[in-house]
């Protein structure tokens, strides 16, 4: 390809690009801008035959800590890649853009300044994030449905089938004592089945959480954990209010439930310590939570033993109400799940 063809291609890219491209000198004067930039940026009160100044469009950069008006302006450096800048548009709005600034002709102090709408990039990132999040949520939901289905089939269905078969034989039993004994066995089976269904119901959504609040629901759940898994839950609850926002109570309950379940399943411990404390950390009232065990532990960067959706779910739940959750664990040193939620 000869130089003429390359120049023609570069000119076509410059004029037809959907990206805003501006050439500026060391003083910030706009030497040239492409059609998209001219159609987007505010060009009122300018003499077209004279240089325009980038500072007239620019409304400040954004850096860590907040807006930057003129300090450390990109005009003072040779290259500044991917930063955020606010520009005034023809409509009079101040719009954030993703910018790139690079000196391309040091001899004549000419730099190229490119702008892309921030909203479009964020929208694309958000769409991709939502896709990944939705896939993980669907995967988690399907896993939970499989578990419930398996529990119902292996527990409820089989138990009901056994009771049904026993009851069908009642009509062939003539001996009253034998019949009474069979009926008592069937009654015991139905009682166990009732407890089993009640446990599934409580695990899905405890009525005490809606009726009595987080403290009562947790205490009930801890008793159930001790009965089901033989694990003692050493609990310290230091909260002033009896009730919180229902969403906050649900998130707290599910995070603690999941952390204890993980400890019961993987940590190989007899005791789990749970602490719930309401305090003001300077930004407002928060509930701080901590679930700790001295079990096997794991390396937080390693591939999870299970699906890993438990830790992911805790993080997503906490962030949904403006909270945070962290996991601190080492092999042989136990695991600590901790965080806080604004209330």
Secondary structure as UniProt FT lines:
FT   HELIX           3..16
FT   STRAND          20..25
FT   TURN            26..27
FT   STRAND          29..33
FT   HELIX           35..40
FT   TURN            44..45
FT   TURN            48..49
FT   STRAND          52..53
FT   HELIX           54..57
FT   STRAND          58..63
FT   TURN            64..65
FT   STRAND          66..68
FT   TURN            71..72
FT   HELIX           74..76
FT   STRAND          79..89
FT   TURN            90..91
FT   STRAND          94..105
FT   TURN            106..109
FT   STRAND          110..117
FT   HELIX           118..151
FT   HELIX           152..157
FT   HELIX           158..168
FT   HELIX           170..172
FT   HELIX           176..204
FT   HELIX           207..211
FT   HELIX           214..229
FT   STRAND          232..238
FT   HELIX           246..262
FT   HELIX           263..267
FT   STRAND          271..280
FT   STRAND          285..293
FT   TURN            300..301
FT   HELIX           309..320
FT   TURN            321..322
FT   STRAND          324..330
FT   TURN            331..333
FT   STRAND          334..342
//
